[in-house]
């Protein structure tokens, strides 16, 4: 490489840095060599540079949004075995994965026993929504109630509520496993603020609607909450044997077989 070329590359690097074109800065040299080797026109070369920058920005944006979503683990629908729990409506889950319910600001409620794949499918729909360009946030119901209560005590509840407006979809996980105590009315307020305005809620619960009063401790509040959550919503029932119980039982069988084989093997 001659000095003139090196100097020009230094200027390109400098301008890319100032203009925050990190994708272009990382790949323009290879694209330039390819253009020379293949006789690519200047316009085609420029287009390749712009496409590279766009791709890198999209990847960075997705990565940042994935971090902001705070999924406990990343799950996809490809990794969910619908054959294990055949009562789960696969067609409905796949339909929801297109994200149209978010555009329509509709809610989704996954209802069923523990271990039947509600959280897995909820996260998977969240990942699909992120890939479609939506902002997503995952949080457990009891954690949100506690954070709302703390924000109220610190006189920053309005600001905390508004911080959630940027999310198109909030995945509210495991409602019903623990009582919400004084955080129940605040969770009701949270749902009311999002109702048909700021975005959708995907909620997973192990309790039938008739038992939600056990969580919120107030009949009128529970009725009003259900009215808002279930209006313009998709209610999906998860029924079947627990995923985790099935896996545990399978491991026990495998360990028993291994122990039996070792016991009968000659020393």
N, C-alpha and C positions, 0 to 999 in steps of 0.2 A: 504494500500500500504506500503510495507516494504522499509527500507532505501536504499537497493541496487537498487530496481526498480526505486525509486525516483531519485537516483543519475544517473542511466542510462538514464532516460528520460531527465534529465537536460543536459546530454552530447549530446543527440539526438537534443534537442532544440538548443543547441549552434552550432552544426554543420549545422543544417538546416538554422540557421540565417546567418552563415558565407557563406554558399553556395547559399543563397537566394532561399531556397526551402520553400516558405511561405505556399504553398498548402499542402505539406507533413507535415510541422510542425503543421498545424491546424488539421490534420485528422489522423495521424498515430496511435494515441492511440486507437481510435475507431476501426480502421482496425486491430490492434493487438489483441484487445479483441475478435473481430469477428473471427479472425484466430484461436484463442485458443478454442472458443466455437464450431466452426464448423470443426475443424481439417483440416484447410486449410494448404497446403504445403508451405514451405518457398518461393519457386519460385512463387506460386500464390499470396502470401502476397506481395512479392516484386513488382510483376506486378500491383497489386492493388494500391500500393503506387505511382508507376510511373504514372499510369493512373490518379490518383487524382491530382498529380502535373501538369500534362499536361492539364487537364480540367480547373484547376484554372488559369493557365497561359493564356489559350485561352480566358477565360472570362475576365481576366484583360486586355488583349490585345484589345479585342473588345470594352471594356469600354473606354480605352484610345483613340482608334481610333474614337469612337463615339464622344468623347469630341472634338477631333481635327477636326472633320467634320464640327462642328459649325452649325448644323441644327437649325433653329429657333424653330422648334418643330419636334418631331419624328412622322413620318407617315408611314403606311404600306399599301400594296395593299389590304389586308383583310378588311381594314377600308374604302376603296373607293367603293362607290355604283355606279357600272357601269350602273345600271338600270336608275339612275337619268339622266345620259347623255349617252343615248344609242348609239350616233354617235361615241363615242370614241372607237377605235378598241381594245377591251379587249384582243383578242388573241395576237395582236402585243405587247401590254404592257407586258403581261405575258411572251412572248418570250424574250423580252429585259431583264426581271428580272433574266434570267439565267447568265447574265454578259458576254456573249460571245463577245458582241460588244466592251467591254473593252479590252479583250484579243486581239482582232483584231485591236485595236486602231481606232475604228470608232466613229463617233459622232452621237448624237441624238438631234433632234430639235422638241420641242413641240410648236405648233403654234395654237393660237386660242384666242377668246375673254377672257376678265378678268372673273375670277370666275368659269372657266369650269374644274378645277382640274389639271391644268398643274403643278403647284408647288407641290401639293400633290403627284402626280405620280412621279415627279422628285425626291422628297425626298425619296419616297418609293423605287425607284430603287437604290438610294444611300444607303439606309439601307440594301437592299438585297446584294449590292456589298460589303459592309463592312462585312456582315456575310459570304461572300464567300472568304474573305481574302484580298480584295482590299483596298487601301487607297483612301479616298474620302474627298472632301472639297466643302462646299456650300458657295456661296457668290452672292450677287446681282450685276448685271452688272454695275450699276452706282457706287456702292461702290468700286468695283475692279478698275474701271477707275480712281476714286479719289485717291485710294491707289497707283496706278501706277504713277500718276502725282506727288504725294507727294514724292515718292521714287526717281523720276527723279530730282525733285528740290533739294533733299538732297544728290544727287550724289551717290545713292545706288541702282539704277534701276537694274543693272545686278544681284546683290546679291538677290534682291527681286524676280526677275524672277526665279532664280535658286531655291528659296525656295519652288516653286510650283512643281518642277520636281518630288518630292517624292509622289505626288498624282496621282493615276492611273486614277481617274475620277474627273473632276471639274464640279460642277453644277452651271451654270451661269444663275441666275434667273432674270426675269422681264426686259429683254432687250426691249426697246421701250417706256417705261413709261416716261422716262426723257431723254433729250438730254445729250450727253457725253462731249460736248465741246472739250477742248484741250486734254481730256483723250481718245478721240476716236482713234487717231492714235496709242496710246500706247496699247489700247485694241486689235487693229489689230496686233500689234507686239506680244502680248501675245498669240493670237490664232495661229499666224504663227509659233511661237516657239514650240507649242504643236503639230502642224500638222504632223501626222503620225510618231511622234518621242517619245515625253515624255508621252503622254496619251490622253485620250478621253475627250470630252466636251459634257455635256448635257445642252442644252440651252432652256429656255422657253421665248416666246415672244408673244406679242399681236398684232404685226404688220406683215402684209404680206411682203414678200421679196421686192416687188416693192416700199415699203415705208421706207426701212432701211436707205436710204440716209438722211431722216429727223433726224435720230439719229446721224449719223456720219458726215453729212454735206459735204461729198465729194464723187462724183460719182465714180471716179477711185478706191478709197480706199474701198468703199462699194462693188464694183464689185469683187475686189480681195479677200475681206473677205468672201463673199458669195461663191466664187469659192473654197476656202479652207474648209469652214465649211460644205458645201453640198456635197463635194466629199467624197465618201465612208461614207455616213451618212444615218440615218433612220429619215425620216420626218413624224411626226405624227400630224394629224389635230385634234384639239379639237373643237367641235361645239356643241352648245346647250345653254340652259338657265343657267345663273349664279347659281352656288351652293349657294353662299351667299345670292343672291336675293331670291332664293326659300326658304331658311331657314328663312329669314327675313319675307317673306310673310306668311309662316306657323305660325311663332310666333305671327304675327299680328292677324291671324285668331283665334288662341288659346286664345289670350288676349281678343278678341272681344266676344268669346263664354263665357269666364269666367265673363266678365263684364255684359253680358246679364243675365246670371244665377243669379248673385248677385242682379241685379236690380229687378228681378221678385220674388226673395225669400221673404217670409213674414218676417217681423221683429219680 
